[in-house]
Amino acid sequence: MLTGRTAEIVILNEALASEEPEMISVIGRRRVGKTFLIRQVYGKHLDFEISGIQNAQNKEQLRNFFQRLKEFFPDTPVTQAPKDWLDAFFILTDHLDKKNKKEKMVVFFDEVPWMATHKSGFLRGLSYFWNSWAVRKQIVVVLCGSAASWMIQKVLRDKGGLHNRVTKRIRLKPFTLAEAKAYLASRSVFPDHYQLIQLYMVMGGIPHYLKEVKNGLSAAQNISRICFDEDGLLRDEFLSLYPSLFQHADYHVSIIRALASKPNGLNRNELIKSTNLPNGGRVTQVLSELYESGFIGDYPSFGKKKKEKIYRLTDEYSLFYLRFIENNILNQDSWMALSQTQTYKIWCGYAYENVCLKHVLQIKKALGISGVYTSVSSFYQKGTEEEAGTQIDLVIDRNDHIINLVETKFHNVGFTITKDYAHRLREKIRIFQETTHTQKQVFLTMITTFGLKHNQHSVGLVHTDLKMDMLFEE
């Protein structure tokens, strides 16, 4: 059953109902549910569907095309495999014409980057298919790919035959917490919010990962089974994740590893120094590919130039894998013990920050500022001999002359601000105000799991106390 994806379903149905030929680009990271969405919405309308084969030679891709033609057009058999992609599209147009279909036709090309390899001729054949035939037909052509940057450069920004041919775009994102909750409920799995956030901090909103969660088990038990069992789905998913999306993925993995070691993020110069990668166009391209595919985020530094933005690893699974799965030979019992340690609790703090950064819309709603224009950034001030540095991961700069400095705390009970922590929070606020010279009023916002236990240290310091439940709002 299809959960959420309301806006995407509307786009797909509008394309089917329109009186014009439509070309739809669908982008989203691996395992996010792109293929499932298209099949659920267009299933009975599909006239042809093919998915590229990873790491296959061009002749193997063409043989696959030949096989799919035989499956979709059994009454008009094809006798031999096409010799190239232009020939393949000739055959496809001929078979679609012979159907004499009165309703709108739908053709679905999945994992296009795997078919459109260098010098394959696929994009040239696709351009012919659209410009010489499909543009005169009642048809929807869906182009789908997990390598988001490739899809943007080669399809959306193509300077050749596909230039400006895409009529509708879908960027399929991982589930929010609310969508993950609904998805699990559709599978009769009902964790409470605290348990679900722990699962989300490991798997993110990736449906293919979340479907492994079983009812009746705690988050720790599910994580143990899925991530540490010998046959667990996420035991070694990392090893194939990046090579499946990017050619020569060594650079990508190097950057992911560097960011995993610095949960608060790195700027470009720090990243290059940490990875020993050459400072040039290749790094820029890799950062763009990781960003467009949803693995990293870039956050501007408050009051600083764009080039000083901070990159953070936002893919929950990669962060968890590199910290706990890789190089740790654990069984279920040892993970259950490790999940109670201070090491895990510290990691949860960073992971919870990431979850909050992905739910800024929900935070704005809880603050009552959904209709107020805001800019979101981070703040970092390097320490000196005279004064310690400070970092604030979420700064919400509002047009109503207010700035929210957001602090997150992941705890299994209500959180208590101690005298020492209150002093550090006041220092953060002071350094922010003195460094930025802001004229706006600064409010401190705390986002905890079960709320604050208010005491003499929180009164007059914390303006808004938000609990994890607000992150589950639509």
N, C-alpha and C positions, 0 to 999 in steps of 0.2 A: 504494500500500500504506500502511495506517495504521501510523504509528510512535508508540510510547508511548501516552499517554492511557489507561492501564490503569484508573485509578480512575473516569474518566468513562465508559468503556465499561461498567463494572460497573453504574453508576447507570442508564444507558440500558437495559441488558438487564433490570435489576430492574424497571424501570417497565413494560417490555413483558410481563414474566412475571407481574406482580401481577394480582390479581383486582379491583382498584379502578381507577376512572378516574384518570389521572395528568396533571398539568400541570407541564411542565418548563421552567424558565427557564435559558437558556444565554447567558452574558455573556462577552465577550472583545473585545479591541481588533481593529480592522480588520486583515485579512490573517493572523489567528492560526490559522485553520483550523476555525472553528465549523461552517460549512456542510459542509465536507468530512467532518468527524466524524459529523454527523447522517446524511448520505447514505451513508457507509460502513457505519454500524451499522444504520440503518433502511431502507436502499435498497429492498429487495424488499418491505418492509412498508408503504411510503408509500402512502396512499390519496389524499392531496392535499398539494400543496406550492405555496407562493407566496412570492416575495420582493418586498419593497417597492422602488419606483423612486425613486432619489434626486432630490430637488427637483421631483417631479412633482405636478401638481394632483390634487385628490381624484378628479375624473372620470377622469383618466388611470389612477390606481391601480385604480379600479373596472373600467375597460376591461381592465386587466391581469388582474384577478381573473376576469373573464368569459372571457378567452382561456385561462387555466389550467383553468377548469371544463371547457371544451370538450376540452382535451387529456387530462384525467384521467377524464372521463366521456363518451367518444365514443358510447356506446350509448344515453345519455339526454341528447340535445342540449339546450343552452340557447339560446333564440331571441333573447334580447336582454340587454344588459348590465344589471346591477342598478342601481336608481336611487339607492340609498344603502347603507351598510354593513349596516344591519339587514336590508334586502332580500337582500344578498349572503349573509349567514349563513343566512337562510331557505332560499335555494336550495341552499347547501352541505349543510345538514342533510337536506334532501329527497333529494339525490343519494347521500349516505352511507347513508341508510336503505334506499334501493333496491338497494344492493349486497348486502344480506343476508350480510355477511361473518361467518364463524364465528370467525375469529381476531380478535385485538385490532386495532382500526383505529389508524392513525397519521396525524396531521395536523400539518404543519410550516409555521409562519409565520416566514419569515426577514426580517431587517431590519425588525422591527416599528416602530421609531421613524419610519421613512420613510413608513409607511402611516398611523400614528396621529398625524397632524399636528393642530394646533390647530383645533378645531371640525369635524374630519373625521367624528366619530362612530364611528371604528373601535373604540375601547375599549368603547363602549356596546354595539356589535354583538357584540364578543367576549364581553362579560359575559353577554349573552343566550345566546349559543351554548353557553357553559359551564354556566351556572346553570339554563337551561331545557331543555337537551338533553343535552350531553356528560356531565354528572354522573350520568346514568342509564345510560350506555353503557360498554362495554368499549373504551376509547379512550386514546391518548396524544396530548396536544396539546403541541407543542414551540414555545416562543416564544423567538426568537433576536434579539439586537441587539448592535451594536458600540458604541453610545452607552451605556456601562455605567451611568452615573449616571441617565440617563433611565429605563433598565429598572428600576433599583432604586426610583426615586421613583414611577413610573407603574404598575409591575406588582407588584413585591415589597411595596411599602409603600402600595399603593392603598387608599384609604379607602372606595371604592365597591364595585361589583359584583365586583371581582377580589380583594377583601380576603381574605387568608389562603387563596387558592385554589391557589397554587403548592405542589405537593407535593414536588418535588425541584429542587435548584439545582445548576448547574454554572458555575463561573467558570474559563474556559479560559485558561490562562496561556501565554506564550511558552515554547518549549523551553528546558530547562536545557542546559548544555554536553553532558552525557551524552546527552540526547535529540537534540540537534542532531547529534552524532557518529553516532548510530544512524540518524537520518533521512538524512544524507548517504551513509552506507554502503548504505542501501537503494536509493540512486540510483547506486551504484557510484562514489562519490566518497570518497576516503580521505586527507584531509589529516592531518598529524600534529598533536599538541596545540598546538604553537606557532603553526602556520598557522591552525588552527581558531579559536583565541582571537582572532587578528587579524581573521578574518572576523566573529566574534561581536561584536567591539567596534564594528563598522560596521553590522551587520544585526540584531544581537540574535538571539533565538530565534524569529524569525518565519518559518514554513515557506515562505510565498509568496516571501520574499526569498532564502532559502537554496536554493531549487530552481534558482536561476539559476547557482549555483556549478558549475563544470566541473572534472572531474578532469584532472590533468596540468598544471594551472596553479598558480603560487604564489598565496598570499593577495593579494599586491600586484597581480598580473596580473588576478585575478578582480575585485578591487575596482575596478581601472581600467576593466575592460570593463563592469561592472554599473552603476557610478556616474558614469563620465565619458564613455563612448561617447554619441554623439548620440541613439541609440535605447536606451540602457541603462535598465533598469527603474527604477532609483533615481535617475536623473538629475534628475527633477522630481517624484517621488512626494510630497515635502513639501508642494507647492503644493495638493494635493487631500486630503492626509491629514486635516487638522483641520476644514476646511469640510465634509467628508463625514460627520463625526461630530457636530459641534456647530453649532447655529444661532448666527449672529453670532459667528463664531470669532475675531474680531480680538483680544478679550481673551485668549483661550487662546494665540494665537500670540505676543502680547506677553510673556506670562509665560514661555513656552517660550524665547523669544529672551533674556530677562533671565537665566534660569537657565543657558542655554548659555554666556553670557559669564562666569559664575562657577561653574566646575565643582565647587568645594567646597560650593556651595549658599548659599542666602539664607534669612533668617527672614522672617516676614510683613512686618514694617515695612521691611526692606531691599528686599524685592520690590516693595512699593508705591512706595517712593521711586525705585527703578530704572525702573519702568514708567510712573510718573505716573498710575496708575489710581486712581480714588477709593476710599478705604477704607470698605468697606461690604459689604452682603450679596451684591452681584454678584461681588466678588472671592472671597468665601467659596464661592459656588456654583461658580465657574470652577475654583478649586483642587480642590474636591471632584470635579468632573467629570474633570479631568485625572488625579487620583489614582485614581479608580475605574476609569478606562480604561487605567491602567497606564503613563502617560507620565511621571509624576513620583512620587517617593517622599517621605515625610516621616519624618524621623528625630529622635527626642527628644534634647535636649541633656542630657548626664549631669548629674544633680543639680539640674536647673533645671525650671521650671514647663512644663507642656504647651504653653502658648502660645508658648514660645520655641523650638519645634522648628524644624529646618532642612529646607527643601525643596530637593530635588536633581532635576535632569533625569535620568531613568533610561532614557529611550528612546534606544537607541544610535544609531539612524539619524538622528534629529533632531539629536543632538549632532554627528555627523559632517557632516551636510549643512550646518549653519550655520557650521561651522568651515572646511570644505574645498570643498564643492560650490558653494554660493551665492557669486555674485560672482567665481568663479574659472573662467575659460574655459580648461579644461585638456583636453589630449588624452592618449592612453595614455602616450606617451613622457614628457610633463611630469609626470604623476602618479607614474610610476616613479621619477623623479628626486626629486620632493617627498617621497616616502615614505622617503627616506634622510636627510632633513634633521633638524636638532635640533627644529624646530617640530613635526614629526610625532611624534618621540620623546617630547616633553613631553606632547603630547595623549594618547599611548598610556598614559602614567602615570595620567592622570585616568580614562581609559576602563577601564583594568584595575581600578582601585579600584571602579568601578561594577559590573564583572563579579563581583568578590569580594563586594560587598554583596548581590548577588542569589543568592549561593551560601553563605549563612551556615550552612545545614544541613550542607553538605559540610565547611565549616571546623570546625564542632563535632565532626563525626565524626572528622576528622583529628586533632583535639585530644583525642579519647577522652572527650568529655563529652556525647555524644548524649542520655544519660539524665538529665543535670543540668539543672534549670530555670535559664534564663538570660534576661536582658533585654539588648537590643541598642540602642545609642545612639551618638551622636557626642559629641565634647568640643571646646569652643572657649573659649579665654581671650583676651580682647582685650589687646593690648599697652599698656604705659604708658611714661612717660618713663624709668622706671628699668629696666623689663624688657620683653623682646620677648614678643609673644603666641604662642600655639601652637594648632594644630588637629589633632585625631585623628579620623579619619573613621569608625573602627569600634572601639567599646568593647564587649567582651563581659563583662557583669557576672554572675558565677556564684554559685549558692547554696552552693557548697562553699568560700566565703570566698576566692575568687580572682577577679581581674580581668585579662583579656587586653587589652592595648593592641596593636592590629593595624596594622602598617605594610606597605604593598604596594609592590613595585618590579617594573616591566616592563623586562626586559633581554634581549638576544639571546644572552648567555652567563651563566655563573654570576656572581652579584653580590658585589662586594667592599665591605665597610664601611670607609671611610677614617677617619682620626683625627678629621677635622672633622665628618663625618656621625655618628660615634659620640658626639661631644660634644653634637650637636643632639638625638640620641635620648635621651641621659641628661637633658638639659634638659626635654624633653617629659615624661618620667616624673616628674621632680622637680616641675614646675609642676602636673601633674595631681594628684600626691599632696598638695601643699601647698594647692592650691585647693579640692579636694574633701574634704580631711580624712578620706579613707577609711582604715578600719582593716584592709581586706583586703590580701592580698599581691598585688603587681602584677607580671605577667609580660609581657615584650615578645615578641610573635609576629611573625615576618617571613614574608610570602607573596611569593615571587619566582617567576620563570618556571623557571629551571634550578637554583635553590638558591643558598645562600651559599657563598662561598669563605672558609672560616673562617680567621681570623687573630687577632692579639692584641687587635684592637678589637672583635671579635664575642664572644670568650670572656667569659663572665660578664655579658654584656649581653643577648644574644638567648636567650630560654628555649626557643623552638620555631622551627625552620626548616622551613617548608612550601613545597613546589613546586607548580607549576600543575597537575600530574597529579591531585592530590587533588580538584580542582574538578570532575573528570569522573566522580567516584563517583556511583552511583545514590542 
